[in-house]
Amino acid sequence: MKRSENVVASGSEEKIRFAVAWSANTDPAAAGKEATQRAIEALGCPAKAVVFYTYYQDPDFTPDEKSQATACKADVPAEKAVAEAVNEACDGVKNIGCRARCLTNSGTLLRNAVAVLAVGGDQASAETCKVEIQDNRLATGKAVAGAMKDVKDLKLILVLAEMRLSFEAKEGVSVEDFIRGVVDNSPKGITLFGGNSMPDDMESAGGLAGAQFKDGEAMKGHVVAIGIGGPIDAFGNHTNEFKPAKDTVTVTETKDKWIVTLDDKPAEEVYRKLRGMKEDDELSSDWQHPIGVIVAEGKEYVRMVLNWVPEKGKDREGKEVDTPKGSLCFVAPVVKGSKIKVLCGGDSAPSIIAAAKKGIRETVKEVKQAGDEPALCLLSNCCARGMRLRTFGKKTDDEVTQAILPALGNRVPLFGFYAWGELGRIKGEYEGLSHQYQQHTFVSTIVGIKK
């Protein structure tokens, strides 16, 4: 493994090589060029594909320090300059990217930065694609899988989208269908990984519009993806800082994305009791109200309460709904019969950092037990975790330097981003799926190479 200025590389030219480079140059085009050239040069062999993350903040926008991870307003011309510079530096090598705050071996780069992952090696295989996000999410997922059919020994598909993929509130439109479309139409054991990009700002298009890039082109309403194959294994994990309530409850009545009852009682009533809420405590923003859908012993994946019915016929915003009072709404259906835990806490910076360290340690152990050497760490880390870290912790708190690198090691390339919703493998199965769309979660995939 090799490390030089702002770049970390691993693997071998004879098998597969990964290199991650980054630049915080205030000139967007220069940053895109620098990071891409460094990553490709560090490979020491021809690149097969490139992925990048970038966020340049509108210079007229100054968020409160504690809301840095979620408050945003993009400098659209700057990010287009980055995309064009990356594509030019790739010199014909296929590339994708999205608008996101970067997590690299140097730490968390909240704004005005570019991070690049380059993949190469004699036995490496890679393909990229862009697919329009259709209401038929199953067809969208199938199209992504179909674009990767010629990737030899396909092991990993990294997908980057925008919040529309996951948060669109249309009845019958579910991100789980997208996941099923990818996973069920890919080779057995495939790891799907990724997440949603940052919005332009919190107001436009209801905050659902992000930015994706392919070969220098900026676009909206699309999924971009890269499939990677070769002599590698992918080990996925998920963790969060919440503490589950003691009791397990059962989903007993649902309506599309709404849970109507838990243990045959109004869902909100049960939730409030298990969360320890007082009678006059009100439900508020979604980042404060999680549940955990149980997928294995000691493992739940997080769903956040997005909407509720405080009075008959009206939701939290006063809009008409035909769902009973006390119902709770989620980003995707939680099916009848599901076992869940109400999750508590989330207001502890040390817990956030400890969860990240625990998740990486678990996966590194799994990689080594399989006889592999960790070669690349991919992170899709919820932006709300970053917001809570800054709200409840110190300005200097950083998951990368305090948790991830101590558990991973400085010599393994780290390529992550703060996501607005995460996609990844779960340690178990839910409704026949080994992957889920997750929220407020630290989702990781470590790529290993056989020793």
N, C-alpha and C positions, 0 to 999 in steps of 0.2 A: 504494500500500500504506500501511496505517495501523498505528501502534503506540501504545498507551497503557498504563496500568498493568495488568500481568498479562493482556494480551490482544494478539494480533497478527492482523491481517486482510489479505486480499489479494483481487484480482479486481475485478469491477465489478458493479453492480446490473443493468446491461443484459444481461450475459452470465451469469456465475456468481461467487458470493462464498464465501469460506471465512473463518471466524474461529475461532481457538483461544484459549481463556481457561482460567485455572487459579486455584485457591485452596488455601491451606494453613491455612485457618481450623480451629482445633481442634474447633469445633462442626460436626459432619458436615452437619446440615441447612443451616446457614448457608453452609458451603463449597459445597454443591451448588447452592444458590440463587444465590450470588454468581457462580460460574463460568458458570452457564447464562445468567444475565441479561447478564453482560458479553459473552459470545460472541454472543448474539442482538442486543444493542444495537450491537455492532461491525459487524454485517452491514449495518445501515442499510436493510434491506429485510426482508420477511417470511421467516422460516426455513422451509425445506422439510423438514428432518430434523436430528436431533441425535444425537451419539454421545458417550459419556463413559467414562472409566476412573477407578476409585477404589480406594484401599486404606486402611482404617483398622485399625490393629493393636490386638489385644487388649491393654489396658493392663497386664495381668498377665504378658505375655510379653516377654522381653528377649533377643533373639538375640545371639550373639557378633557383634561389629562386622564381622568378615570374612565372615560368612555372611549378611549382611543381604539379599542379593538372592534367596536361596533359602529361608532359614528363615522361616517365617511362621505366624501364628495370627490369623485374622481376627476383628475386632470386628463380628460379624454384625448386631446391632441398629444399629450406626453406619452400615454400608453400606446397610442398608435405608432408613435416614433420608435418606441421600444420594439414593438412587434415587427416593424419593417427592418430595424437594425439587426434583430435576431435572425430574421429570415435571410438577410443579405450575408451575414457572417456565416450562416449555415451553408451557403454556396451550393444549393441544390438538395441538401439534406432535409427530409421532411420534418416539420416541427409543429407543435401545438402549444397553447398556453392559455392562461386566464388571469383575470384581475384578482389578485390576492396578496395579502401580507405574507412575507416569506419567513420561514424558519430554517436556518442553516447552521452549520458548525460554528458560525460566529455569534449566534444568538438570534433574537427576534428582531427582524427588520420591519418596523411598523409602517414605514412610508418611504417613498422616494428610493426604491431599490428594485433590483432584478436578481432572481435566482434561476440558474439554468442546470438542468440535468442532461448529460449526453451519454448515450449508450453505444457501445461498439464491441468489437471482438470477432474473431473468426467464426465462432459458433453462435453468435447472437443473431436473432431475427426480430424484426420490428416492422410495424405498420401503423399508420395514423389514419384518422377519418374525421369527418364532420357529418352529423346527422341532425336534421331538423327535429325539434321537440314537437311531437304530435300529441293530440288528445289521447290517441291510442298509444299509451305508454308501452304496452307490450310490443307493438310493432316497432317503436323507437328502439327498444332494447334489442330486438331481433336484428335490426339493421346494424347496430354497433357490432354485435357478435358476427354477423355475416361479413362485415368488412375485415375481420381478423382471421378469416378461414384459411388464408395462405401463410400465416405466421407459423413457422416450423417450431414444434415443441412448445406451443403457447402455454404460458404459466400465469401471466398477469395481464389484466386490462385495467389501465388507469383512465378514468373518465372524469371530465370537468364540464360542469354545466352552469346553470344559474338557478336561482331560487324557484323560478317557474316550474322546473322539473318536479320539485318536491312539494311546494307550498300552494300550488294552484288549488282553489277551493271547489272546483267543479265536481259535482256528484259523479261517482263512478270513475274518476281519474285518480289513479294512485301510483306513487313512486314504486311501490312494491311490484307492480306489473312491469315496470322498466327493469327492475332487478331480475325478475323472473325471465324476462326476454333475453337478457344478456347471459345469465348463468345457465339456464336450461338449454341454450343453443351454442354453448361453448364446450370445449373438452372437459371431461370430468375432473374435478379438483381445481378448476380455475379459480384464481383469486381476483375478485372485482374490488377496486379501490378507487377512492376519489372524493368528490364533494362539489359543493356549489361555490361559485365565485361571488365576490362582493357586488352589491348593486351600484348603479351610478351614484345614487344618493338614496336617502330613505323615503323620498317623496315620489319620484318618477316611477310610473308603472306600478304603483303600489309597493315599491321597494323590491319587486321581483326581477327586474331586468339587470343582468350582469354584463360581462364581456368575455367572449371567447376569441381565440386567435388560431388561425391555421395558415401556415406558409405566408405569414405577413398580413393576412386579411383579418380585420376586426369584424365580428358579427354578433348578433343577438339571436335568441330563440333557438340555440343549437346546443348539442352535446358535441364536444371534441374528445377524442380518445386515442390512446396509444396501446397497442398490444405488444408485449415483449415475450420472446421465447428464447430458449437456450438451456444450457446446463445449470439451471437454477431451481431453487424451491422458494415459495413465498409463504410466510408465516404471519397470519393476521391475528390481531387482538383488539380489544376494546375495554376501556375502563373509565370510571368517572369518580368524582369526589363525594357523591351523595351517600347518605347512610339510609339503608332500607328500614322502614318501620318493622316492628316485630311480626305483625300478623300478615299472612298471605290471604288475598281475597280473589274471588272468581268473577269474571265478567259474565253477567247473567242475561243481559239484554242489550242489543246494539241497534243502531240505525245508520247505515253507511259509515261515516267516520266518527260517529257519536257513540260513546258508552252511555247508555240510559241508566242501567242499574249495575251495582256491584253487590254480590251476595243478596240479590233481590231487593235491595234498598236503593234509593236515589244515589247516583254515583257521587255527586258533590257532597252529600251528607256523609258518606263513608270516607271520602277523601279528606274532608275537613277534620273528622274525628281522628283518623290515623295520623294526620299531619300535626295534630295537636293545636289546631287553630281555635281561637276564641270565637264566641258567637258573633261579635262585631268585627272580626277580621274579614277583610274583603279579598277576594281573588284579584290579582293584579296582572302584571306583565307575564308572558309565557315563560320567561327564563327563571321564574321563581316557583313553578309548579310542575315538578316532574313525577312520572310514574316509571317503574321498571317492569318490563315484560320479561318474565322468567324464561330463560332458554337452557339453563344448566344449573347445577348446584353452585350457588354463590355468584352466578352471572346473570345479570339482567341488562337488556338494552333499553335506553332511555327514550321515552315519549313525553313531550311537553303538552300540558293543557293549553290549547290555543284559543278556545272559546267555551262559553258556558251559557246557561239559560237561567238568569236570576229571577225572571218572572214569566209566567205562562205566555208563550207565543213570541217572546222577544229574546234575542241573544245579548251578549255583553255590550254591543254597540246600538241596541235598540232596533235592530233589524228583525223582520218577521221570520220565525222558524216554526216548523211543525214538529219540533222535538220537545218532549216533556220537560218541565221545570226540573232543574237539578242534573240535567245531562251535561256531559263533558265532551268536548270535541278535540280530535287529534289530527295530525298531518296525514295519517293513513289509518285504515280500519284496524281496530284491535278486536279480533274475532271473539264471538261468544265461546265461553269455556276457557279462555286464556287465564292463566294464573299471573297475578301481578303483585308487586310491592309498591306501596306509596313511598316515595323517596323524600328524605328530609335533608336539611343542611344546605351546603353550597356557598356559605358565606365565610369560608376559612381558606385563606391563601396557602397556609401550610398543607392543608388537605388536597388542594389542587396540585401542588408540586409533588406531594407524596404519591398521588394517584398516577401521575405521569411516570415517575420513577418505577413504581410497581409494575405498570404495564410493560415498560421496556425491559425490565429485568426478567419478567415472565417469558417474554418472547425470545430474548437472547438465550435463555436457558433452553428453550424449546429448539432453537436453531442448532445449538451445540449438541444437544442430545440426538439430533438427527444426523450428526456427523458433518454438518456444514459450518462454514465460516461466514459470519455476518459481513455482507458486502454493500448493503444499501439500506437505509432506513427511510421509509416514506411515512409522512404524518398528515392526517387530516384532522386538525384540532379545532374544536368549536370556538368561534370568535367570542361567544358569551363567556367561555372560560377565561379568555384574555381580559374581558371586561371585568369579570368578578375578581380576577387576580389583581387588577389595578384598583378596583373599588375597595377591596378588603385587605389588600397587602401594601407593600412598599413600592415606590416607584422603580426600585432596582430589581424587584422580583422578576425572574425570567425562567420559564420552564426548561428552556434549552440548556442554559448554563448550570442551573441548580438541580435538574432532575434527569434530563434526557442524556446529556453527554456523560455524566457520572455513571449512568447505567449502561450506556452504549459503548463509550470509548470515543476519543477524539479522532481516531483514524478511520472510522466508518463514515462515508458520506451521508449527510443528513439533508433530505429534500422534503420540506413540509410547508404547510400553509395554514393560516387561520381560515376555516371554512364556514360558510353560512348553511350548515347542514352537511353531514358526513356520510359517506358510503363505505362499507367495509364488511369484512368477515366477522361473524359473531361466534362465540365459543359455545356453540350448541346449534339448535335448529328451531325455527318457528314457522309454522304453516308450510313445512317442506322446504324452507329456504335456509341456506347456510350463511347468507348475507342479509344485511338490513340497512335501511336508511336510518341514521341515528342523529340525535340532537344532543347538544351540550355534553359531548363525549370526546375522549381522547382516543382516536382510532389510528392504529399503526399497522404497517406491514413491513417486516424485515425480510429482505431478499438474501438468501444464503446461497453460497457456492460450495459444492462438494469439495472436501479437502483432497 
